[in-house]
Amino acid sequence: MILGRRGRVLVHTGEGKGKSSSAFGTAFRAAGWGMRVCVIQFIKGQWQTGEQRAAERFDNLEWHALGDGFTWDTKNPEQDRRTTRRIWRFSQEKIESEAYDLVVLDEINYCCGYGWLSGEEVAAFIRGRKAAWVHLILTGRKAPREVVEVADTVTEMRLVKHAFDQGIVAQKGIEF
C-alpha cells in the first residue's frame, strides 16, 4: 500500500488512433520509475506486438494478451462474451491483489460497447473495490458514461485522418 497517494483513473477513448499507445507509454513510464505495472488486453489475441516485446525487458511489467482477436470480425459473439467475462474476473483479481501500482485495461471500453460487460459494473468496481492508491487506465472507443463519470482524467482521441483510409496497411513499429 502506498500511503498518501491517490490513484488516478484515466480513460482514453474516441475514434482517433493512439488510445492504447498512450496507455502503454504511461505503463513504460511507470515501470521506468520502478512502479509495478500490469497490462491486460481484452481484445488483442496472441499475435506479437512491439509493446509486448519491449515489456519483456522489464522485471516489473506484466503483460497479458488474453482476447480472442479482433472481435468486429467475430463469428461467435457468445464466445467473445465468455472471454470478456473471464478477462474481467482476471482483471479484478489483479487489481484487488494490490500487487501493482498501475493496471492498464486495454480495450475494455469496446467490450462495454458490445454489451459484454456493463459500464455500471466496471464503475462500481472502481468505486468500491479498487484500492485508493492504485492507478488504472481504461482504453477503447465509446467509453461508457458511468466509467467516464468515475474517472479522474478522460481524453478523447479525435480522428482527423488515418493512413488505413488511404490504403496503407498497418506498419510494424507504428501500429503494432
Rosetta silent file (secondary structure, phi, psi, omega in degrees, C-alpha in Angstrom):
SEQUENCE: MILGRRGRVLVHTGEGKGKSSSAFGTAFRAAGWGMRVCVIQFIKGQWQTGEQRAAERFDNLEWHALGDGFTWDTKNPEQDRRTTRRIWRFSQEKIESEAYDLVVLDEINYCCGYGWLSGEEVAAFIRGRKAAWVHLILTGRKAPREVVEVADTVTEMRLVKHAFDQGIVAQKGIEF
SCORE:     score description
SCORE:     0.000 S_00000001
   1 L     0.000  137.973  179.779    0.000    0.000    0.000 S_00000001
   2 L  -104.108  102.371 -178.644    1.229    3.469   -0.900 S_00000001
   3 L   -68.740  137.030  175.154    0.211    5.829    1.892 S_00000001
   4 L    85.356  -10.989  179.964   -0.778    9.303    0.854 S_00000001
   5 L   -94.799  133.714  174.076   -1.035    8.560   -2.871 S_00000001
   6 L  -100.371  112.777  178.695   -4.378    8.918   -4.590 S_00000001
   7 L   -62.982  140.351  179.603   -4.537    6.520   -7.507 S_00000001
   8 L   -96.892  147.949  171.681   -5.744    8.070  -10.723 S_00000001
   9 E  -114.177  116.206 -179.337   -8.331    6.612  -13.086 S_00000001
  10 E  -113.559  140.523  176.939   -7.605    7.595  -16.684 S_00000001
  11 E  -123.487  127.017  174.111   -9.799    6.874  -19.697 S_00000001
  12 E  -112.698  115.282 -174.795   -8.516    7.052  -23.280 S_00000001
  13 E  -139.288 -176.978  178.134  -11.423    6.934  -25.720 S_00000001
  14 E   109.349  173.301 -176.216  -12.593    8.309  -29.068 S_00000001
  15 L   -84.865  -14.039 -175.857  -12.382    7.420  -32.738 S_00000001
  16 L   -81.258  165.631  178.759   -8.770    8.505  -33.234 S_00000001
  17 L   -77.312  147.604  171.366   -5.570    6.470  -33.122 S_00000001
  18 L   118.042   -0.084 -178.089   -3.410    6.457  -30.013 S_00000001
  19 H   -64.573  -54.599  178.865   -5.556    5.269  -27.110 S_00000001
  20 H   -67.490  -41.917 -179.364   -3.582    2.107  -26.374 S_00000001
  21 H   -57.619  -41.206  177.929   -0.280    3.712  -27.385 S_00000001
  22 H   -64.503  -43.939  179.294   -0.812    6.455  -24.822 S_00000001
  23 H   -63.086  -40.837 -179.559   -1.664    3.939  -22.105 S_00000001
  24 H   -68.247  -36.149  175.452    1.411    1.848  -22.952 S_00000001
  25 H   -60.032  -42.330  177.410    3.603    4.956  -22.862 S_00000001
  26 H   -66.233  -39.275  178.510    2.341    5.638  -19.354 S_00000001
  27 H   -61.416  -44.586  178.770    2.919    1.985  -18.405 S_00000001
  28 H   -67.376  -36.755  176.638    6.533    2.163  -19.589 S_00000001
  29 H   -60.753  -48.503 -179.464    6.997    5.494  -17.811 S_00000001
  30 H   -62.231  -43.587  179.012    5.710    3.994  -14.552 S_00000001
  31 H   -62.519  -37.856  177.875    7.869    0.870  -14.983 S_00000001
  32 H   -61.710  -28.137  177.153   10.873    3.114  -15.635 S_00000001
  33 L   -90.387    8.798  176.403   10.279    4.697  -12.220 S_00000001
  34 L    86.043    6.453  178.874   10.233    1.261  -10.595 S_00000001
  35 L   -75.005  153.379  177.346    6.467    1.008  -10.226 S_00000001
  36 L   -88.323  124.554 -171.471    4.812   -2.399  -10.554 S_00000001
  37 E  -126.343  142.177  174.680    2.691   -2.468  -13.716 S_00000001
  38 E  -131.853  124.549  176.121    0.183   -4.925  -15.188 S_00000001
  39 E  -108.955  128.355  179.042   -1.223   -4.594  -18.725 S_00000001
  40 E  -125.045  119.086 -178.833   -4.295   -6.680  -19.589 S_00000001
  41 E  -100.119  122.884 -176.888   -5.537   -6.705  -23.185 S_00000001
  42 L   -84.361  -28.456 -173.709   -9.213   -7.554  -23.660 S_00000001
  43 L  -109.545  -51.030 -173.623   -9.376   -7.759  -27.460 S_00000001
  44 L   -58.667  135.000 -178.678   -5.980   -8.362  -28.970 S_00000001
  45 L   -85.041 -145.633 -170.632   -5.197  -12.034  -29.387 S_00000001
  46 L   -90.357    8.887  178.188   -1.918  -13.877  -29.287 S_00000001
  47 L   -74.161  145.636 -174.419   -0.106  -12.042  -32.106 S_00000001
  48 L   -77.296  135.650  176.151    3.168  -10.431  -31.091 S_00000001
  49 L  -121.887  160.104  177.256    3.432   -6.635  -30.784 S_00000001
  50 H   -61.758  -37.799  179.209    6.397   -4.341  -30.264 S_00000001
  51 H   -62.987  -43.049 -179.676    4.956   -3.172  -26.941 S_00000001
  52 H   -65.720  -39.178  177.567    4.716   -6.725  -25.659 S_00000001
  53 H   -64.593  -41.141  178.803    8.286   -7.434  -26.754 S_00000001
  54 H   -65.686  -38.151 -179.072    9.508   -4.273  -25.007 S_00000001
  55 H   -60.901  -30.614  179.934    7.605   -5.184  -21.838 S_00000001
  56 L   -62.534  -17.241 -179.806    9.602   -8.427  -21.608 S_00000001
  57 L   -81.820  -10.569 -179.293   12.678   -6.297  -20.821 S_00000001
  58 L  -104.316  133.756  174.835   11.149   -5.091  -17.552 S_00000001
  59 L   -77.785  -19.495 -173.875   11.019   -7.225  -14.410 S_00000001
  60 L  -107.865   18.692 -179.851    8.256   -5.017  -13.001 S_00000001
  61 E  -130.866  112.766  178.031    5.884   -5.034  -16.006 S_00000001
  62 E   -95.054  141.194 -179.114    3.481   -7.949  -16.590 S_00000001
  63 E  -129.842  127.497 -179.133    1.733   -8.290  -19.959 S_00000001
  64 E  -129.499  104.888  173.869   -1.384  -10.376  -20.619 S_00000001
  65 E   -95.879  100.832 -167.548   -2.851  -10.521  -24.161 S_00000001
  66 L  -113.694   -4.207 -175.151   -5.961  -12.559  -23.388 S_00000001
  67 L   -75.977  174.801  179.514   -8.534  -11.694  -26.059 S_00000001
  68 L   -92.578    5.580 -177.640   -9.815  -13.760  -28.962 S_00000001
  69 L   107.747 -164.786 -174.003   -8.588  -11.286  -31.575 S_00000001
  70 L   -74.336  101.843 -169.852  -10.356   -8.562  -33.488 S_00000001
  71 H   -73.592  -11.548  177.543  -13.962   -9.039  -32.412 S_00000001
  72 H   -70.552  -12.640  174.087  -15.504   -6.792  -35.049 S_00000001
  73 H  -103.288   18.592 -170.798  -14.933   -9.798  -37.357 S_00000001
  74 L   -61.499  144.256  172.786  -16.408  -12.212  -34.816 S_00000001
  75 L  -109.666   -7.247 -175.197  -18.150  -15.379  -35.878 S_00000001
  76 L  -143.441   78.557 -177.384  -19.036  -16.310  -32.305 S_00000001
  77 H   -61.133  -30.734  178.228  -20.271  -13.399  -30.151 S_00000001
  78 H   -65.355  -38.495  175.660  -21.205  -15.738  -27.295 S_00000001
  79 H   -64.139  -42.198  178.283  -17.591  -16.938  -27.128 S_00000001
  80 H   -61.643  -38.682  177.848  -16.426  -13.297  -27.104 S_00000001
  81 H   -63.752  -45.507  178.840  -18.817  -12.601  -24.212 S_00000001
  82 H   -62.878  -42.986  179.129  -17.438  -15.567  -22.236 S_00000001
  83 H   -61.243  -44.777  179.172  -13.858  -14.497  -22.968 S_00000001
  84 H   -59.862  -45.349  179.964  -14.603  -10.940  -21.823 S_00000001
  85 H   -62.065  -40.086  179.046  -16.177  -12.160  -18.582 S_00000001
  86 H   -64.236  -45.189 -179.826  -13.120  -14.389  -17.921 S_00000001
  87 H   -66.233  -37.633  178.680  -10.710  -11.498  -18.585 S_00000001
  88 H   -63.011  -43.460  176.992  -12.782   -9.167  -16.388 S_00000001
  89 H   -61.564  -43.754  177.675  -12.582  -11.634  -13.458 S_00000001
  90 H   -59.438  -44.072  179.638   -8.817  -11.953  -14.038 S_00000001
  91 H   -61.633  -45.425  178.892   -8.514   -8.139  -14.092 S_00000001
  92 H   -59.455  -42.926  178.777  -10.433   -7.756  -10.847 S_00000001
  93 H   -61.427  -43.601 -179.512   -8.147  -10.312   -9.181 S_00000001
  94 H   -63.629  -44.964 -178.801   -5.025   -8.484  -10.385 S_00000001
  95 H   -66.200  -45.290 -178.120   -6.327   -5.094   -9.208 S_00000001
  96 H   -70.397  -19.042  179.431   -7.548   -6.404   -5.847 S_00000001
  97 L   -65.380  -21.308 -176.965   -4.244   -8.199   -5.221 S_00000001
  98 L    58.474   25.005  178.122   -2.682   -4.760   -4.595 S_00000001
  99 L   -87.953   -5.310 -174.235    0.497   -6.145   -6.189 S_00000001
 100 L  -127.572  145.435  173.554    0.527   -3.361   -8.824 S_00000001
 101 L   -84.859  -31.721 -178.056    0.832    0.393   -8.777 S_00000001
 102 E  -138.141  132.257  173.459   -0.712    0.711  -12.243 S_00000001
 103 E  -124.217  129.079  176.373   -3.080   -1.576  -14.139 S_00000001
 104 E  -104.433  124.165  175.752   -3.956   -0.957  -17.797 S_00000001
 105 E  -105.929   85.875 -172.901   -7.243   -2.435  -19.044 S_00000001
 106 E   -75.259  123.617  175.748   -6.606   -2.167  -22.767 S_00000001
 107 L    70.406   19.261  176.586   -9.720   -2.056  -24.971 S_00000001
 108 H   -63.614  -31.822 -178.552  -12.133   -2.768  -22.125 S_00000001
 109 H   -62.669  -34.600  175.356  -14.375    0.060  -23.375 S_00000001
 110 H   -57.949  -43.970 -177.953  -15.038   -1.881  -26.599 S_00000001
 111 H   -61.229  -37.708  175.703  -16.324   -4.779  -24.504 S_00000001
 112 H   -67.538  -41.624  179.615  -18.758   -2.458  -22.758 S_00000001
 113 H   -62.471  -32.666  177.949  -19.833   -1.027  -26.108 S_00000001
 114 L   -81.192   -6.918  179.252  -20.597   -4.528  -27.396 S_00000001
 115 L    83.547   13.588 -179.559  -22.683   -5.229  -24.279 S_00000001
 116 L   -84.806  -15.397 -179.196  -20.403   -7.996  -22.981 S_00000001
 117 L  -150.972  140.753 -178.222  -19.670   -6.034  -19.824 S_00000001
 118 L   -93.650  144.653  176.266  -21.666   -3.160  -18.368 S_00000001
 119 H   -60.169  -37.064  179.388  -20.229    0.270  -17.740 S_00000001
 120 H   -64.794  -39.697  178.643  -22.011    0.353  -14.393 S_00000001
 121 H   -62.321  -43.626  179.534  -20.336   -2.905  -13.318 S_00000001
 122 H   -65.602  -46.216 -179.643  -16.898   -1.520  -14.184 S_00000001
 123 H   -63.390  -40.526  179.401  -17.611    1.827  -12.484 S_00000001
 124 H   -63.139  -39.892  177.315  -18.979    0.111   -9.352 S_00000001
 125 H   -62.662  -45.013 -179.833  -15.804   -1.975   -9.101 S_00000001
 126 H   -61.888  -44.602 -179.247  -13.632    1.135   -9.427 S_00000001
 127 H   -66.985  -38.594 -168.541  -15.670    2.992   -6.792 S_00000001
 128 H  -109.464  -19.671 -172.142  -15.942    0.154   -4.314 S_00000001
 129 L  -126.374  -13.869  177.520  -13.179   -2.409   -4.723 S_00000001
 130 L   -78.941  131.602  176.027  -10.098   -0.749   -6.225 S_00000001
 131 L   -58.643  141.541 -174.230   -7.543    0.289   -3.602 S_00000001
 132 L   -60.836  -24.660 -175.667   -7.474    4.087   -3.377 S_00000001
 133 L   -93.559   -7.951 -177.620   -3.745    4.274   -4.260 S_00000001
 134 L   -81.080  131.220  174.195   -3.838    2.057   -7.405 S_00000001
 135 E   -85.393  145.782 -177.468   -3.676    3.833  -10.773 S_00000001
 136 E  -140.698  134.407  175.324   -5.935    2.485  -13.525 S_00000001
 137 E  -123.600  129.803  178.365   -6.101    3.206  -17.266 S_00000001
 138 E  -118.894  129.290 -178.142   -9.037    2.060  -19.411 S_00000001
 139 E  -119.563  166.566  175.043   -8.841    2.302  -23.209 S_00000001
 140 L   122.758  154.394  178.800  -11.136    1.806  -26.187 S_00000001
 141 L   -64.329  156.631  172.622  -13.752    3.636  -28.203 S_00000001
 142 L    53.950   55.254  176.504  -17.093    4.661  -26.753 S_00000001
 143 L   -56.243  134.262  179.843  -16.214    4.667  -23.070 S_00000001
 144 L   -63.594  146.347  179.868  -19.402    4.102  -21.077 S_00000001
 145 H   -52.032  -42.563 -177.551  -20.896    7.156  -19.392 S_00000001
 146 H   -64.293  -36.370  178.771  -20.544    5.528  -15.954 S_00000001
 147 H   -71.376  -41.501  177.152  -16.811    4.931  -16.485 S_00000001
 148 H   -59.282  -42.261 -178.302  -16.302    8.495  -17.716 S_00000001
 149 H   -65.027  -36.307 -177.366  -18.061    9.795  -14.589 S_00000001
 150 H   -82.963  -15.621 -177.175  -15.862    7.808  -12.172 S_00000001
 151 L   -73.402  154.214  173.596  -12.611    8.726  -13.994 S_00000001
 152 L   -87.425  -37.839 -178.277  -10.263   11.496  -12.924 S_00000001
 153 E  -135.070  129.140  177.926   -8.975   12.211  -16.436 S_00000001
 154 E  -126.338  124.687  177.259  -10.715   11.446  -19.728 S_00000001
 155 E  -117.582  129.114  177.924   -9.019   12.022  -23.065 S_00000001
 156 E  -107.751  116.749  177.486  -10.941   11.671  -26.312 S_00000001
 157 E   -81.173  128.295 -178.371   -8.804   10.970  -29.375 S_00000001
 158 L  -107.316  128.104  178.317  -10.339   12.590  -32.456 S_00000001
 159 L   -77.711  122.599  174.841   -9.773   11.100  -35.890 S_00000001
 160 L  -105.356  -44.449 -177.836   -8.668   13.711  -38.414 S_00000001
 161 L  -160.299  143.161  179.670   -7.034   11.433  -40.989 S_00000001
 162 L  -136.451  135.742 -178.417   -5.881    7.792  -40.978 S_00000001
 163 H   -57.482  -36.393 -178.945   -3.414    6.027  -43.284 S_00000001
 164 H   -56.795  -37.277  179.477   -5.655    2.943  -43.480 S_00000001
 165 H   -67.066  -15.533  177.895   -8.312    5.022  -45.278 S_00000001
 166 H  -100.459    9.486  178.712   -5.690    5.724  -47.953 S_00000001
 167 L    85.163   10.277  179.744   -4.986    2.012  -48.439 S_00000001
 168 L   -89.984  121.494 -177.333   -1.830    1.983  -46.309 S_00000001
 169 L   -76.995  163.452  179.513   -1.618   -1.196  -44.240 S_00000001
 170 L   -57.793  137.953 -177.210   -0.514   -1.388  -40.603 S_00000001
 171 L  -110.978  133.597  175.163    3.242   -0.964  -40.188 S_00000001
 172 L   -59.632  133.851  179.918    5.433   -2.819  -37.688 S_00000001
 173 L    90.542  -16.247  177.506    6.732   -0.342  -35.133 S_00000001
 174 L  -112.037  -53.715  178.888    3.956    2.175  -35.806 S_00000001
 175 L   -97.940  -22.456 -179.760    0.663    0.279  -35.385 S_00000001
 176 L  -149.247    0.000    0.000    1.931   -2.887  -33.694 S_00000001
